[in-house]
Amino acid sequence: MCSPEHFAVEYAINPWMDVTTPVDAELAVKQWDRLRETLVGLGHDVYLLTPGAGLPDMVFAANGAFVVDGTVYGARFKHEQRTAEAAAHRAFYESQGWRFIAPSETNEGEGDFAYLPDAHGGLILAGHGFRTELPAHAEAQEALGRPVVSLRLVDPRFYHLDVALASIDDSNVVYYPGAFSAASQRVLAQLFPDAVVADDSDALAFGLNLVSDGLNVVLNSEATRLAGKLKAAGYHPVPVELAELKKGGGSVKCCIAELRH
Ligand code: ARG
């Protein structure tokens, strides 16, 4: 994770960002800190990146890389405003001794990649259409040695996979069908017949942008309907308020890069 000390909306690279909306970085830090404490309280280790001045989106740490089984596939950001973030993530992984594979193709890390370790023996889901480019899916498959299923995103409000779909345990997902092309919706229905299916209100409340340890599902507090569906499916929803960061177009999952040993 990376503190939003320098969080701001200085440019607009997704439909949620409006440069005329005032942003309270102090409040953002407070809310983000509650998220960090929530994860620690659930028993997770949290490592911190040093926020970079002039990198207002660096709080969205999920975009910096994608890790599977101890191998790191690095990010290459689409927009030049975020390009410099990739080096900070790379330095973190290299200093910790992770195997790091530098990308040649444009991809925004866990923003557009999800991993299901127990689905079909280990399956990567990958989004394209807005940020990550299709050749990066093939590059990730070669880097990580796991099959990659490409899913096409069609609604600019859901510009990353992780605002439209999340793993809720090692083999199942929750997703918002409306974010995907009709064919990709069929692929998801075929792969995940038992998925939790979210609706417009869940998606617009950033409910899909969640992290789960298989039981506890940490999600945006505005996504009350989705919390109810997850509860009915046997999970334990843990709501966290992240209203300030929503102005940047992100929520819980965007703030967290998962370290998969
Ligand atoms: N403002 C950031 C951007 O548009 C938000 C990134 C959100 N991160 C995510 N994993 N969806 O790049």
Residues whose N, C-alpha, C, O or C-beta is under 5 A from the ligand:
A	BS01	LIG	I13 N14 D57 F60 A62 N63 G111 H160 D162 G248 G249 G250 C254
